[in-house]
């Protein structure tokens, strides 16, 4: 890691955003967030997660 980059594992990313771990993995596969790390351990950038948390949430389908 370089500079002020902080990366966290999937469980902490999910906790930070208040979503299930599966949602973090799905967002990564869909390109909504960037996955770092190795094949065995995914890591996510805290600044990217913070920006995502500031986005307005979609209205639930009903």
Buried (B, 14 or more C-beta within 10 A) or exposed (E): EEEEEEBBBBEBBBEBBEBEBEBBBEBBEEEEBEBBEEEEEBBBBBEBBEEBEEEEEEEEEE
